[in-house]
Amino acid sequence: MTTTPFDDFRNLLAALPSADEAARSRVRTLFAKTDKPKASLGRIEDVAAWLAAWSGRAPPAINRPLVAIFAGNHGAVRHSISPRAVAATANAVELCAAGGAAINQICIANDLGLKVFDLALDIPTGDITEEAALDERGCAATMAFGMEAVAGGADLLCLGDLGVGNSTIAAALCAALFGGGGADWVGEGSGADEAMIVRKAEVVDRALAFHHAALDDPLEILRRVGGREFAAICGAILAARMEKVPVLLDGFVATAAAAVLHQADPAALDHCLLASLSPGPGHAKLAEQLGLSPLLDLGIRHEEGVGAALAAGIVKAAALTSSGMAAAIRR
């Protein structure tokens, strides 16, 4: 039998662990026994129950939360789809390493671990308007690398991205996965003006036209019109599922990467929550398509893990609320 680099991931998608419904039920029961109006804590109760279901612990606890940010560069940036130069990706990685980025401060505030992964920034992916972003072997290897995000242990994984022009790549992925053209999915990204938004949409449309004969498989779409950070995020989501680690998705890019798995198996994102809604029509449309409701909507365009790290504070509070109120019942 002939095997391909994607076969291991297809096998994982065919054997995804299910939620621990008994743990979810125990958390719901604990909240019902507390001295408060029924369901008065709203989504806090839902988040606590979700944590229990996907961690297998009731009440849930978060002791090792991790923000994982994957950084990649894209050949399509040569079409002037971003006001920032490609070098800005490496600069942002260096700023994180020096502790001076916004994400560093939010991780400190919410007591979160932080890892930033440089995905061959000196070798941009192929220009998706005229070639595949990655070959299958390279895409699969990057997915496998992304799986290492949880190798050191984590009980909540917050996924973010860094990459000049990657909001255009996210739009291309969405259009290839769900239909429509560039104008249906692109937004201003990091400060694009009207003319640049038009160019972003044109790049998406040219990519769809070039790859149109091979857009019937989600993983093939990922390698053709995605990028390294998208592939790594897919790998991280799969690894988290296998290790019973709940996941927070940061913004448009992380959600677009996750959409690849959703199209392969609609249950593949059940252990994920959407942390933050990015401005612009694309992310809202994608969130609706995936049935995800954001925990936050603060107008955060910065992405880079910021929304997920902020939402992690809410998730940690939900876990503590559940465990603290359960302890009060036992007393």
Sequence and secondary structure as in RCSB ss.txt:
>XXXX:A:sequence
MTTTPFDDFRNLLAALPSADEAARSRVRTLFAKTDKPKASLGRIEDVAAWLAAWSGRAPPAINRPLVAIFAGNHG
AVRHSISPRAVAATANAVELCAAGGAAINQICIANDLGLKVFDLALDIPTGDITEEAALDERGCAATMAFGMEAV
AGGADLLCLGDLGVGNSTIAAALCAALFGGGGADWVGEGSGADEAMIVRKAEVVDRALAFHHAALDDPLEILRRV
GGREFAAICGAILAARMEKVPVLLDGFVATAAAAVLHQADPAALDHCLLASLSPGPGHAKLAEQLGLSPLLDLGI
RHEEGVGAALAAGIVKAAALTSSGMAAAIRR
>XXXX:A:secstr
    TTHHHHHHHTT     HHHHHHHHHHHHHSSS TTTTTHHHHHHHHHHHHH  SS   SSEEEEEEE  BG
GGGGT  SS THHHHHHHHHHHTT SHHHHHHHHHT EEEEEE  TTS B  TTTS SS HHHHHHHHHHHHGGG
TT  SEEEEEEE TTHHHHHHHHHHHHH   HHHH   TTT  HHHHHHHHHHHHHHHHHHGGG SSHHHHHHHH
  HHHHHHHHHHHHHHHTT  EEE SHHHHHHHHHHHHH TTTTTTEEE B  SSHHHHHHHHHHT   SB S  
   TTHHHHHHHHHHHHHHHHHHHHHHHHH 
